[in-house]
Amino acid sequence: MNIKTIITLLLFPMSIQLFAQEVSMRTIFVNMPDTLLPYMSSGNKLDLIDFAESGMEAQVNDNLGDSVTLTRLTHDYLYLRLSPSSSVELKILPYHGNSFRDSLIICMVSSVGSDIKESSVQFYTTSWKSMKSLVPIKFEISNFMIEDHTVSDERLRILTDKLCPFMVSANLSPETTDLILKLSIPLLTEEDKGEIGSLFIPKTLKWDGNIFK
């Protein structure tokens, strides 16, 4: 190993650390493409951040006149309520890719619905290029079912049929790199809701640097 290679290996962790320090949720949010937030201007985003950092209520009207609220902002997490029935979460995650520029990435969770919510999870580089190569998160109803239960196969089939087509809501943890998935229970009887709530529980996925699992 020559001296040039040794110096490069020594400086690489420092370079990643400096790059991480330059990436902030403030910058990520302000540079968010209009295609992802079509009714919010850069001025709207800057106002929300300034209000939040000043300890004021972070609320503005978008280009349609609807109220948008920034409910939480940290150095690596953001929760934006676009309306009573829609929201966006952003989280900066460490990424074990081969490229220096991919040492950090963005996870975005978009949710719609009020009582019954459905979410989508997408990944982007810190310059907002879609990372379609990452393994998509598969929502399987069986993943939410507890292993030890006493419900008969027939009753289980009936309850499962009542959930179909099933929808899943997702939330990013502000404090960790976890992703919490939860079945959205449709309008059912209280008895059915009780049984389903005891059979199907939220699932927490851990980020390992490449995927949630």
Salt bridges, closest charged atoms under 4 A:
ASP50 OD1 - ARG26 NH2 3.39
GLU53 OE1 - ARG26 NH1 2.82
ASP76 OD2 - HIS75 NE2 3.64
ASP76 OD2 - LYS91 NZ 3.47
GLU154 OE2 - ARG157 NH2 2.64
ASP161 OD2 - ARG157 NH1 2.96
GLU175 OE2 - ARG72 NH2 3.16
ASP178 OD2 - LYS206 NZ 2.94
ASP192 OD1 - ARG155 NH2 2.88
ASP192 OD2 - LYS162 NZ 2.58
GLU195 OE1 - ARG155 NH2 2.53
ASP208 OD2 - LYS213 NZ 3.42
